[in-house]
Amino acid sequence: MENNKTHILIVDDDNRIRSLLKEYLIENNYLVSTSENAENAKKKLSVFKFDLIVLDVMMPGQNGYDFTKEIKRKIKIPIILLTAKGETDDRVKGLELGADDYIGKPFEPKELLLRIKNLIKRNFKIDPNKIHYVGNAQIDLNKMNILLDGKNKKINVSEKKVLIEMLTNPGKTYSREEIGKISGINQERSIDVMITRLRLKIEKNPKNPKFLQTIRGSGYVLWIE
């Protein structure tokens, strides 16, 4: 659905760059709005909800640095700065003002796309008040229980922390060390036991898991249908 697409605001005084980026990002299934300057961008930000801003630094009127500083004081939104300047000092200045990433012109649209994907993923947070599904398992993080085949199974605080992390990053492999830091469990054997318990609560066939799988030599991964 259109409303579920990531909404990106491109702010650049160069009409050609705005048009090219808009076309490219729409082709990659993003919802895109554009502004030619900071003032117009602020008007759109007051009306629409955006998930990320791609912002040119050198623009007439308010520049990208000052715009970043102002917006970051008001709302939490990822910002990628675009600039013809490639010097380290300029890059550091942008990051110090709150920008989340920085790419120098000229650049490949594919590189920008990868940076957008990484930032969206990094800033994505699951809603603990909603029901989350892994296959047929209904996970209620707020009530700390999992419903599978009509049976309610409680989860503890460590299991909840691991589920939040894995639900936020489905398909990412977590080492035992990473899971230990997330859950607060230090011993590898205890981590394996916790994963086994989660499988019993999530999987129809825990001995042949479909969703919470072991990646031999690497760790564990959660897949979501």
C-alpha beads as a LAMMPS data file, in Angstrom:
LAMMPS data file: protein, C-alpha beads

225 atoms
224 bonds

1 atom types
1 bond types

-500.0 500.0 xlo xhi
-500.0 500.0 ylo yhi
-500.0 500.0 zlo zhi

Masses

1 110.0

Atoms # bond

1 1 1 0.000 0.000 0.000
2 1 1 1.158 3.546 -0.724
3 1 1 0.814 4.614 2.921
4 1 1 3.245 1.932 4.039
5 1 1 6.080 3.161 1.845
6 1 1 9.063 4.971 3.331
7 1 1 8.534 8.692 2.673
8 1 1 11.683 10.617 1.727
9 1 1 12.078 14.386 1.393
10 1 1 14.755 15.562 -1.066
11 1 1 15.906 19.150 -0.522
12 1 1 18.173 20.530 -3.242
13 1 1 18.157 23.728 -5.292
14 1 1 19.315 21.799 -8.396
15 1 1 16.167 20.824 -10.277
16 1 1 17.986 18.135 -12.289
17 1 1 19.263 16.380 -9.168
18 1 1 15.823 16.576 -7.513
19 1 1 14.158 15.054 -10.561
20 1 1 16.731 12.299 -11.071
21 1 1 16.736 11.250 -7.410
22 1 1 12.963 11.352 -7.197
23 1 1 12.601 9.147 -10.269
24 1 1 15.266 6.693 -9.063
25 1 1 13.863 6.365 -5.543
26 1 1 10.287 5.963 -6.799
27 1 1 11.538 3.136 -9.032
28 1 1 12.920 1.554 -5.848
29 1 1 9.512 1.675 -4.159
30 1 1 9.898 4.828 -2.043
31 1 1 7.402 7.657 -1.653
32 1 1 9.247 10.887 -2.526
33 1 1 8.590 14.602 -2.079
34 1 1 10.956 17.393 -3.108
35 1 1 11.765 20.957 -2.070
36 1 1 14.036 23.503 -3.714
37 1 1 15.016 25.229 -0.465
38 1 1 14.820 25.002 3.316
39 1 1 11.760 27.232 3.645
40 1 1 9.670 25.064 1.352
41 1 1 10.972 21.950 3.081
42 1 1 9.863 23.261 6.495
43 1 1 6.352 23.843 5.158
44 1 1 6.169 20.240 3.967
45 1 1 7.584 18.941 7.244
46 1 1 4.784 20.752 9.077
47 1 1 2.156 18.944 7.000
48 1 1 3.565 15.508 6.129
49 1 1 5.365 12.796 8.061
50 1 1 8.729 11.912 6.535
51 1 1 11.022 8.997 7.372
52 1 1 14.257 10.535 6.069
53 1 1 15.636 13.751 4.546
54 1 1 18.230 13.920 1.751
55 1 1 19.593 17.442 2.101
56 1 1 21.933 19.562 -0.024
57 1 1 24.369 21.676 1.989
58 1 1 24.959 24.592 -0.410
59 1 1 21.567 26.207 -1.109
60 1 1 20.316 29.800 -1.452
61 1 1 18.781 31.062 1.775
62 1 1 19.247 28.799 4.782
63 1 1 22.053 26.318 4.081
64 1 1 21.963 22.612 4.841
65 1 1 24.059 22.903 8.008
66 1 1 21.747 25.437 9.648
67 1 1 18.666 23.569 8.435
68 1 1 19.997 20.335 9.964
69 1 1 20.654 22.031 13.288
70 1 1 17.154 23.565 13.373
71 1 1 15.279 20.409 12.362
72 1 1 17.199 18.136 14.732
73 1 1 16.131 20.363 17.654
74 1 1 12.469 19.834 16.747
75 1 1 12.072 16.276 15.440
76 1 1 13.993 13.027 15.362
77 1 1 14.525 12.191 11.696
78 1 1 17.537 10.753 9.821
79 1 1 19.318 13.255 7.551
80 1 1 21.797 12.524 4.760
81 1 1 23.787 15.561 3.626
82 1 1 24.686 16.071 -0.045
83 1 1 27.519 18.401 -0.890
84 1 1 30.151 19.119 -3.489
85 1 1 32.614 19.606 -0.653
86 1 1 34.546 16.475 0.230
87 1 1 36.897 17.809 2.888
88 1 1 36.982 16.064 6.241
89 1 1 36.213 19.291 8.130
90 1 1 32.963 19.784 6.205
91 1 1 31.933 16.193 6.792
92 1 1 32.671 16.427 10.517
93 1 1 30.787 19.731 10.790
94 1 1 27.666 18.164 9.336
95 1 1 27.849 15.163 11.649
96 1 1 28.452 17.381 14.680
97 1 1 25.286 19.314 13.860
98 1 1 23.262 16.100 13.920
99 1 1 23.409 14.751 10.357
100 1 1 23.321 10.953 10.269
101 1 1 25.327 10.445 7.084
102 1 1 27.189 12.382 4.417
103 1 1 27.800 11.789 0.724
104 1 1 29.863 14.009 -1.593
105 1 1 28.838 15.044 -5.090
106 1 1 29.114 13.560 -7.611
107 1 1 27.774 10.231 -6.350
108 1 1 26.142 7.111 -7.684
109 1 1 22.393 6.930 -6.926
110 1 1 22.910 3.293 -5.936
111 1 1 25.301 4.370 -3.175
112 1 1 22.743 6.860 -1.869
113 1 1 20.092 4.121 -1.978
114 1 1 22.273 1.838 0.161
115 1 1 22.873 4.616 2.674
116 1 1 19.122 5.298 2.835
117 1 1 18.376 1.627 3.450
118 1 1 20.983 1.414 6.213
119 1 1 19.656 4.517 7.968
120 1 1 16.020 3.430 7.734
121 1 1 16.948 0.043 9.157
122 1 1 19.010 1.631 11.927
123 1 1 16.151 3.947 12.926
124 1 1 13.382 1.372 12.652
125 1 1 11.834 0.483 15.989
126 1 1 9.124 -2.079 16.533
127 1 1 6.053 -1.115 18.549
128 1 1 6.019 -3.188 21.751
129 1 1 2.289 -2.512 22.117
130 1 1 1.425 -4.281 18.871
131 1 1 1.086 -8.008 18.227
132 1 1 3.973 -9.335 16.123
133 1 1 3.790 -12.515 14.082
134 1 1 6.461 -15.098 13.400
135 1 1 4.693 -17.707 11.331
136 1 1 1.602 -18.687 13.352
137 1 1 3.099 -17.489 16.642
138 1 1 1.560 -14.279 18.012
139 1 1 4.104 -12.379 20.096
140 1 1 2.770 -9.896 22.661
141 1 1 5.843 -8.073 23.957
142 1 1 3.780 -5.873 26.252
143 1 1 2.159 -8.824 28.066
144 1 1 5.326 -10.905 27.579
145 1 1 3.658 -13.963 26.137
146 1 1 3.499 -15.934 22.881
147 1 1 0.311 -17.557 21.606
148 1 1 0.814 -20.597 19.379
149 1 1 -1.835 -23.209 18.513
150 1 1 -4.144 -21.945 21.241
151 1 1 -1.478 -22.172 23.973
152 1 1 -0.083 -19.147 25.820
153 1 1 3.593 -19.317 26.731
154 1 1 5.269 -16.686 28.905
155 1 1 8.615 -15.105 28.036
156 1 1 11.096 -13.639 30.513
157 1 1 12.924 -10.298 30.342
158 1 1 16.023 -11.739 28.617
159 1 1 13.899 -13.471 25.974
160 1 1 11.930 -10.267 25.414
161 1 1 15.138 -8.259 24.827
162 1 1 16.384 -10.797 22.273
163 1 1 13.019 -10.905 20.487
164 1 1 12.852 -7.100 20.234
165 1 1 16.329 -7.012 18.676
166 1 1 15.672 -9.884 16.263
167 1 1 12.207 -8.646 15.253
168 1 1 13.767 -5.256 14.497
169 1 1 16.416 -6.869 12.270
170 1 1 14.910 -9.992 10.665
171 1 1 17.452 -11.944 8.628
172 1 1 20.429 -10.607 10.593
173 1 1 22.718 -13.231 12.113
174 1 1 23.608 -12.660 15.763
175 1 1 26.639 -14.274 17.341
176 1 1 26.373 -15.803 20.805
177 1 1 28.441 -12.881 22.081
178 1 1 25.981 -10.354 20.654
179 1 1 23.000 -12.238 22.068
180 1 1 24.777 -12.372 25.414
181 1 1 25.166 -8.580 25.453
182 1 1 21.535 -8.058 24.440
183 1 1 20.110 -10.507 26.965
184 1 1 22.550 -9.948 29.814
185 1 1 23.483 -13.648 29.787
186 1 1 27.203 -14.425 29.837
187 1 1 27.575 -18.188 29.477
188 1 1 27.314 -19.664 25.968
189 1 1 25.496 -22.731 27.277
190 1 1 22.861 -20.509 28.910
191 1 1 22.419 -18.600 25.634
192 1 1 21.845 -21.857 23.750
193 1 1 19.286 -22.919 26.368
194 1 1 17.434 -19.600 25.985
195 1 1 17.284 -19.989 22.192
196 1 1 15.970 -23.537 22.645
197 1 1 13.245 -22.214 24.973
198 1 1 12.267 -19.542 22.447
199 1 1 12.014 -22.165 19.719
200 1 1 9.622 -24.176 21.887
201 1 1 7.412 -21.087 22.086
202 1 1 7.658 -19.960 18.442
203 1 1 8.139 -23.043 16.285
204 1 1 5.596 -25.704 15.376
205 1 1 8.503 -28.124 15.092
206 1 1 11.269 -26.848 17.418
207 1 1 13.640 -29.687 16.456
208 1 1 13.459 -28.568 12.833
209 1 1 13.071 -24.780 13.210
210 1 1 11.730 -22.768 10.311
211 1 1 12.104 -19.270 11.780
212 1 1 14.640 -19.153 14.630
213 1 1 17.524 -20.912 12.947
214 1 1 21.131 -21.752 13.774
215 1 1 23.773 -20.492 11.349
216 1 1 26.583 -22.958 11.871
217 1 1 29.750 -21.251 13.059
218 1 1 28.074 -17.823 13.177
219 1 1 25.137 -17.756 15.569
220 1 1 21.382 -17.394 15.268
221 1 1 18.963 -15.666 12.907
222 1 1 15.224 -14.952 12.979
223 1 1 13.243 -15.147 9.736
224 1 1 9.733 -13.699 9.457
225 1 1 7.158 -14.822 6.912

Bonds

1 1 1 2
2 1 2 3
3 1 3 4
4 1 4 5
5 1 5 6
6 1 6 7
7 1 7 8
8 1 8 9
9 1 9 10
10 1 10 11
11 1 11 12
12 1 12 13
13 1 13 14
14 1 14 15
15 1 15 16
16 1 16 17
17 1 17 18
18 1 18 19
19 1 19 20
20 1 20 21
21 1 21 22
22 1 22 23
23 1 23 24
24 1 24 25
25 1 25 26
26 1 26 27
27 1 27 28
28 1 28 29
29 1 29 30
30 1 30 31
31 1 31 32
32 1 32 33
33 1 33 34
34 1 34 35
35 1 35 36
36 1 36 37
37 1 37 38
38 1 38 39
39 1 39 40
40 1 40 41
41 1 41 42
42 1 42 43
43 1 43 44
44 1 44 45
45 1 45 46
46 1 46 47
47 1 47 48
48 1 48 49
49 1 49 50
50 1 50 51
51 1 51 52
52 1 52 53
53 1 53 54
54 1 54 55
55 1 55 56
56 1 56 57
57 1 57 58
58 1 58 59
59 1 59 60
60 1 60 61
61 1 61 62
62 1 62 63
63 1 63 64
64 1 64 65
65 1 65 66
66 1 66 67
67 1 67 68
68 1 68 69
69 1 69 70
70 1 70 71
71 1 71 72
72 1 72 73
73 1 73 74
74 1 74 75
75 1 75 76
76 1 76 77
77 1 77 78
78 1 78 79
79 1 79 80
80 1 80 81
81 1 81 82
82 1 82 83
83 1 83 84
84 1 84 85
85 1 85 86
86 1 86 87
87 1 87 88
88 1 88 89
89 1 89 90
90 1 90 91
91 1 91 92
92 1 92 93
93 1 93 94
94 1 94 95
95 1 95 96
96 1 96 97
97 1 97 98
98 1 98 99
99 1 99 100
100 1 100 101
101 1 101 102
102 1 102 103
103 1 103 104
104 1 104 105
105 1 105 106
106 1 106 107
107 1 107 108
108 1 108 109
109 1 109 110
110 1 110 111
111 1 111 112
112 1 112 113
113 1 113 114
114 1 114 115
115 1 115 116
116 1 116 117
117 1 117 118
118 1 118 119
119 1 119 120
120 1 120 121
121 1 121 122
122 1 122 123
123 1 123 124
124 1 124 125
125 1 125 126
126 1 126 127
127 1 127 128
128 1 128 129
129 1 129 130
130 1 130 131
131 1 131 132
132 1 132 133
133 1 133 134
134 1 134 135
135 1 135 136
136 1 136 137
137 1 137 138
138 1 138 139
139 1 139 140
140 1 140 141
141 1 141 142
142 1 142 143
143 1 143 144
144 1 144 145
145 1 145 146
146 1 146 147
147 1 147 148
148 1 148 149
149 1 149 150
150 1 150 151
151 1 151 152
152 1 152 153
153 1 153 154
154 1 154 155
155 1 155 156
156 1 156 157
157 1 157 158
158 1 158 159
159 1 159 160
160 1 160 161
161 1 161 162
162 1 162 163
163 1 163 164
164 1 164 165
165 1 165 166
166 1 166 167
167 1 167 168
168 1 168 169
169 1 169 170
170 1 170 171
171 1 171 172
172 1 172 173
173 1 173 174
174 1 174 175
175 1 175 176
176 1 176 177
177 1 177 178
178 1 178 179
179 1 179 180
180 1 180 181
181 1 181 182
182 1 182 183
183 1 183 184
184 1 184 185
185 1 185 186
186 1 186 187
187 1 187 188
188 1 188 189
189 1 189 190
190 1 190 191
191 1 191 192
192 1 192 193
193 1 193 194
194 1 194 195
195 1 195 196
196 1 196 197
197 1 197 198
198 1 198 199
199 1 199 200
200 1 200 201
201 1 201 202
202 1 202 203
203 1 203 204
204 1 204 205
205 1 205 206
206 1 206 207
207 1 207 208
208 1 208 209
209 1 209 210
210 1 210 211
211 1 211 212
212 1 212 213
213 1 213 214
214 1 214 215
215 1 215 216
216 1 216 217
217 1 217 218
218 1 218 219
219 1 219 220
220 1 220 221
221 1 221 222
222 1 222 223
223 1 223 224
224 1 224 225
